[in-house]
Amino acid sequence: MSFLLFTFILVYGGVHVYTFFKVRQAIGFGPLPGALLALFFVVMVIVPLLIRFIERQGHETAARFLAYAGYSWMGLLFFFFSAAVAIDCYRLLLSLVAHLWNLDLDRFAVSPRTAFYVPLVWGGMAFTYGYFEARDIRTERIVIRSSKIPPEVGKLVVVQMSDVHLGLIIREERLARMLACVRDASPDLLVVTGDLVDGQINGLAGLAEQFRKINPRYGKYAVTGNHEFYAGIGQSLAFEERAGFTLLRGNAVPVTSFLTLAGVDDPAFNRGSGSAATTEKHLLASLPRDRYTILLKHRPAVENNSIGRFDLQLSGHVHKGQLFPFNLITYLFYPVKSGLNVLGNGSSLYVSRGSGTWGPPLRFLAPPEVTVIELLPASRK
């Protein structure tokens, strides 16, 4: 068993154990209801593993049903768990204050039943909102001016998609909505910053064809994300090539006379070797500094020695946490805000919230986006 898999089972199983005792403390139950609830929780813990197994056996319909059921439960449980932990922290703090200062704070106490039902109601409300927010694909527009953009160009429109996660849940209808946003922007260039696919992709007939209908004048480019690796790098790259994308894997292309596009693989392909950072360093060092350089990189990590060697880095990966307050955890690993971050020395980083969903088919305070970047000449003085 891999360390990642062991950690997932340990953490996700622990959340279910916590929830089991919250239910028993609030409403109580006999041996039979308790056994049935425990069995349900055990099944829910292993459902993500069952989904991948069934999918690999070619039973796509069953895998899709399990994906919707299992990942929807995961989202609902996350909302319940985060609220329940917050209330339990309040109860613990209240108890400590009362004990240390010998105070009677019973009127501020929260009963076990309240500590269960409030998170349960909150979870249901957040789940409902999150379902509709996940389908509300927004267009985020930013304007960047640079002296490297010739005045006669006027405007160049770059559209970024990221973290689409085509697979069991994100299918034809959701992709069509995303690509409608792309068409409305009339892009000169379309880029995808990783995780275009998710899991097995044998059943994605027709999705590549939707992308092939989008033909910006300067082309379509993509880089790998960690999920291209999880899905199988061979079939992932084959799908993206069928969709009409040019893959940038540690190389750069001159898109126009003033614009260079560079891209690097996700570290999932070089885990532990450190070669990803080395590839980026050598790649950027070889590029002309007088051209506007866009670096496509799945994870919003910035190498210190790369700052000043690119003008704009486009990234995704973190989904802005996807489900608040999970963004507080992702911020520990990638301490940059979603949107535009000015890095200094002429470099900026844009972090997309992502266009699709991973795991739960929900978003909460992190709506999906298609990003429209307008590159303009520097303002005249």
NORTADA-V532303 format. One record per residue. N is the residue number from 1. SS is DSSP state (@ for helix, = for strand, . for the rest). PSI is psi in degrees with one decimal (NA if undefined). Layout:
BEGIN
N & SS & PSI
N & SS & PSI
END
This chain:
BEGIN
1 & . & 128.9
2 & . & 158.0
3 & @ & -39.8
4 & @ & -43.5
5 & @ & -42.0
6 & @ & -43.1
7 & @ & -42.8
8 & @ & -49.3
9 & @ & -40.3
10 & @ & -47.9
11 & @ & -50.3
12 & @ & -38.6
13 & @ & -39.0
14 & @ & -37.9
15 & @ & -39.2
16 & @ & -38.9
17 & @ & -44.7
18 & @ & -45.1
19 & @ & -38.1
20 & @ & -46.5
21 & @ & -28.8
22 & @ & -41.6
23 & @ & -47.4
24 & @ & -38.5
25 & @ & -33.7
26 & @ & -44.8
27 & @ & -18.5
28 & . & 154.5
29 & . & 160.7
30 & . & -176.8
31 & @ & -43.8
32 & @ & -51.6
33 & @ & -37.0
34 & @ & -40.8
35 & @ & -40.8
36 & @ & -40.5
37 & @ & -41.9
38 & @ & -40.0
39 & @ & -43.6
40 & @ & -44.1
41 & @ & -40.3
42 & @ & -44.5
43 & @ & -43.2
44 & @ & -31.8
45 & @ & -39.5
46 & @ & -4.3
47 & @ & -44.3
48 & @ & -33.4
49 & @ & -39.2
50 & @ & -37.3
51 & @ & -49.1
52 & @ & -38.8
53 & @ & -49.6
54 & @ & -37.6
55 & @ & -42.2
56 & @ & -23.9
57 & . & -3.9
58 & . & 8.5
59 & . & 75.1
60 & @ & -41.1
61 & @ & -46.1
62 & @ & -38.9
63 & @ & -38.8
64 & @ & -41.9
65 & @ & -46.9
66 & @ & -36.6
67 & @ & -48.2
68 & @ & -45.2
69 & @ & -50.3
70 & @ & -43.5
71 & @ & -28.1
72 & @ & -43.1
73 & @ & -40.9
74 & @ & -43.0
75 & @ & -45.3
76 & @ & -42.4
77 & @ & -37.0
78 & @ & -44.9
79 & @ & -44.9
80 & @ & -48.7
81 & @ & -45.2
82 & @ & -39.3
83 & @ & -40.3
84 & @ & -40.8
85 & @ & -40.8
86 & @ & -43.5
87 & @ & -39.9
88 & @ & -34.1
89 & @ & -40.1
90 & @ & -44.2
91 & @ & -40.2
92 & @ & -44.5
93 & @ & -42.0
94 & @ & -41.7
95 & @ & -40.8
96 & @ & -43.5
97 & @ & -44.7
98 & @ & -39.2
99 & @ & -44.7
100 & @ & -36.6
101 & @ & 7.8
102 & . & 51.2
103 & . & 152.2
104 & . & 102.3
105 & . & 25.9
106 & @ & -31.4
107 & @ & -16.7
108 & @ & 0.9
109 & . & 155.1
110 & . & 125.0
111 & . & 158.7
112 & @ & -37.0
113 & @ & -43.8
114 & @ & -39.5
115 & @ & -15.2
116 & @ & -47.1
117 & @ & -34.0
118 & @ & -50.1
119 & @ & -32.9
120 & @ & -46.0
121 & @ & -42.9
122 & @ & -42.4
123 & @ & -42.2
124 & @ & -40.5
125 & @ & -45.4
126 & @ & -37.3
127 & @ & -47.3
128 & @ & -46.3
129 & @ & -43.5
130 & @ & -32.6
131 & @ & -45.5
132 & @ & -33.8
133 & @ & -35.7
134 & @ & -24.3
135 & @ & -4.8
136 & . & 78.8
137 & . & 121.1
138 & = & 153.0
139 & = & 117.1
140 & = & 125.6
141 & = & 132.4
142 & = & 149.0
143 & = & 127.8
144 & = & 127.9
145 & = & 142.8
146 & = & 143.9
147 & . & -12.7
148 & . & -10.7
149 & . & 116.7
150 & . & 141.6
151 & @ & -34.8
152 & @ & -15.5
153 & @ & -37.6
154 & . & -75.4
155 & = & 138.5
156 & = & 126.9
157 & = & 120.1
158 & = & 126.2
159 & = & 129.6
160 & = & 129.0
161 & = & 149.0
162 & . & 149.1
163 & . & 51.9
164 & . & -40.0
165 & . & 52.4
166 & = & 131.2
167 & . & -132.3
168 & . & -30.9
169 & . & -46.8
170 & = & 111.3
171 & . & -154.2
172 & @ & -46.9
173 & @ & -42.8
174 & @ & -41.6
175 & @ & -39.4
176 & @ & -38.2
177 & @ & -43.4
178 & @ & -45.8
179 & @ & -22.8
180 & @ & -38.7
181 & @ & -37.3
182 & @ & -47.8
183 & @ & -41.0
184 & @ & -26.6
185 & @ & -11.9
186 & . & 62.5
187 & . & 149.7
188 & . & -22.9
189 & = & 134.3
190 & = & 130.5
191 & = & 147.2
192 & = & 123.1
193 & = & 53.0
194 & . & 161.2
195 & . & 43.3
196 & . & -33.0
197 & = & 166.8
198 & . & 125.7
199 & . & -157.5
200 & . & 141.3
201 & . & 22.3
202 & . & -25.1
203 & . & 31.3
204 & . & 31.2
205 & . & 133.6
206 & . & -20.3
207 & @ & -39.2
208 & @ & -36.0
209 & @ & -32.1
210 & @ & -41.1
211 & @ & -34.9
212 & @ & -18.4
213 & . & -9.9
214 & . & 116.5
215 & . & 77.3
216 & . & 153.2
217 & . & -25.5
218 & . & 7.8
219 & . & -176.0
220 & = & 132.1
221 & = & 153.0
222 & = & 156.9
223 & = & 164.0
224 & . & 150.9
225 & . & -178.9
226 & @ & -28.3
227 & @ & -20.6
228 & @ & -34.7
229 & @ & -44.5
230 & @ & -37.2
231 & @ & -16.7
232 & . & 110.2
233 & @ & -36.6
234 & @ & -53.1
235 & @ & -27.9
236 & @ & -47.5
237 & @ & -37.6
238 & @ & -41.1
239 & @ & -45.4
240 & @ & -34.1
241 & @ & -38.2
242 & @ & -31.6
243 & . & -5.9
244 & . & 12.2
245 & . & 145.0
246 & = & 123.6
247 & = & 130.3
248 & . & 114.7
249 & . & 73.2
250 & . & 26.1
251 & = & 173.2
252 & = & 155.0
253 & = & 141.6
254 & = & 103.1
255 & . & -43.2
256 & . & -175.9
257 & . & -15.1
258 & . & -1.5
259 & = & 128.0
260 & = & 137.0
261 & = & 124.1
262 & = & 152.4
263 & = & 148.3
264 & . & 154.3
265 & . & 155.3
266 & . & 146.8
267 & @ & -13.8
268 & @ & -24.5
269 & @ & -13.4
270 & @ & 33.0
271 & . & 124.6
272 & . & -12.4
273 & . & -22.5
274 & . & 5.4
275 & @ & -21.2
276 & @ & -46.9
277 & @ & -36.9
278 & @ & -43.7
279 & @ & -45.1
280 & @ & -44.6
281 & @ & -49.1
282 & @ & -37.4
283 & @ & -51.0
284 & @ & -33.0
285 & @ & -23.6
286 & . & -4.1
287 & . & 146.7
288 & . & 135.4
289 & . & -14.8
290 & . & -4.7
291 & . & 147.3
292 & = & 124.0
293 & = & 123.4
294 & = & 126.1
295 & = & 122.4
296 & = & 122.2
297 & = & 122.2
298 & = & -51.3
299 & = & 139.7
300 & . & 50.1
301 & . & 133.6
302 & . & 123.8
303 & . & 130.7
304 & @ & -39.0
305 & @ & 0.1
306 & @ & -21.5
307 & = & 128.9
308 & . & -15.8
309 & . & -10.5
310 & = & 158.7
311 & . & -37.9
312 & = & 124.9
313 & = & 129.0
314 & = & 126.1
315 & = & 174.1
316 & = & -119.0
317 & . & -45.8
318 & . & -13.4
319 & @ & 16.9
320 & @ & 34.6
321 & @ & -22.7
322 & . & -49.4
323 & = & 107.6
324 & . & 135.6
325 & . & 29.0
326 & . & -21.5
327 & @ & -22.9
328 & @ & -29.5
329 & @ & -44.9
330 & @ & -30.1
331 & @ & -27.2
332 & @ & -32.4
333 & @ & -33.0
334 & . & 84.8
335 & . & 57.3
336 & . & 149.0
337 & . & 155.2
338 & . & 150.8
339 & = & -157.7
340 & = & 129.0
341 & = & 121.9
342 & = & 121.6
343 & = & -21.7
344 & = & 165.5
345 & . & 32.4
346 & . & 1.4
347 & = & 145.5
348 & = & 158.6
349 & = & 129.9
350 & = & 125.9
351 & = & 114.4
352 & . & 146.2
353 & . & -9.3
354 & . & 156.0
355 & . & -21.8
356 & . & -150.6
357 & . & 153.7
358 & . & 135.9
359 & . & -122.3
360 & . & 134.3
361 & . & 48.4
362 & . & 156.9
363 & . & 143.9
364 & = & 113.7
365 & . & 30.5
366 & . & 63.9
367 & . & 147.7
368 & . & 155.2
369 & = & 153.0
370 & = & 126.5
371 & = & 129.9
372 & = & 115.5
373 & = & 119.7
374 & = & 115.4
375 & = & 122.0
376 & = & 155.6
377 & = & 157.7
378 & . & 145.8
379 & . & 140.9
380 & . & 138.9
381 & . & NA
END
